[in-house]
Amino acid sequence: MASPNNGTAFTGRPPRWPWLAAALLLVLVASLWSATADAQGLPKISLQIEDTKKGGDAAVSLQLIFLLTILSLAPSILIMMTSFTRIVVVLSFLRTAIGTQQMPPNQLLIGLSLFLTFFIMAPAWERVNNEAIQPLIADQISYQQALDRGMVPIREFMLKQTRQKDMALFVGMAKIKQPRNATEIPNTVLIPSFIISELRTAFQIGFILFIPFLVIDLVVSSILLSMGMMMLPPVTVSLPFKLLLFVLVDGWNLVVHSLVKSFN
C-alpha cells in the first residue's frame, strides 16, 4: 500500500529515532546528575522549629512571617491602594460601550492598566524609595520607621482622591472620634474610603463614555426599524460606526489623557 505523501512503503511501525534520542538524553541527564551528586552532594532543604527564650529571636521570626504576608498580599495592595482600580474599571466600561466583547482582551486591558498605574504612581513610589527603602537598606532607620515613612506618600495620594462623604461614612461605622487632621485617620478607614471613591469616579467616567456610543445605537436601531429590517441585530451594524468614530476622534489618546488628568 502506497503512502499518501511520497509514495514510499508504509510498514505500520513508528520510526525508532525519536525513542533512541529520548533514551540518549535520559542517559546524558543521569550521568550529569550522578557526577554533580558525587562532587557536591544532593541538595537539601531543611525547616526547623525550635523553642526560644530570647525575645529578639521571636521578633525576627515574626518579622519574617510579616514580610512573607506582605509579599503575598502585594497584588491586592497594588490594586486597592493605587490608581489601578479606577483605570481598569474605566477601560472595562469602554470595551462594553463599544460592544467589541473580548477585544481588547483582558490581558491587554490589565497590562495597560498596570503600566498607567506605574506612570501615575511614579512620584509617590519615588518618595517611598528615597524616604523609606534606601534609608532602611543603609541601616539608618528601623523596619517600623521605614513602614511609617513609606505610608506617608501613599496616604497623601489616597487622601487627595477620597471624598469627604465616603470618609465620614467609615469614620461613623468605625465608631471612632472625629479626626482633627489627616494624620489621625487610620488606614483601616482610609483604604475602604479610597476604594469606594475610586469606584464612584470610575462609574461617572464610564457613564460619559457610554453616551456617544448609545447615540449611535439609537440612530442605527431607528434606521433599521424604519427600513423594516427587524431581523438584523442593530449591534452588527452599529459596531463598525462605533469603531470608526473612536478612531476618528483618537479615542485611546483622549481616554488615557483624561484618566491621567483625573488624578491631578
Secondary structure, DSSP 8 states (H G I E B T S, - for coil): -B-TTTS-B--SS--SHHHHHHHHHHHHHHHHHHHHHHHH--------------HHHHHHHHHHHHHHHHHHTHHHHHHHSSTHHHHHHHHHHHHHHHT-TTSS-HHHHHHHHHHHHHHHHHHHHHHHIIIIIHHHHTTSS-HHHHHHHHHHHHHHHHHHHS-HHHHHHHHHHHT----SSGGGS-HHHHHHHHHHHHHHHHHHHHHHHHHHHHHHHHHHHHHHHHTT-TTS-HHHHHHHHHHHHHHHTTHHHHHHHHHHHTT-
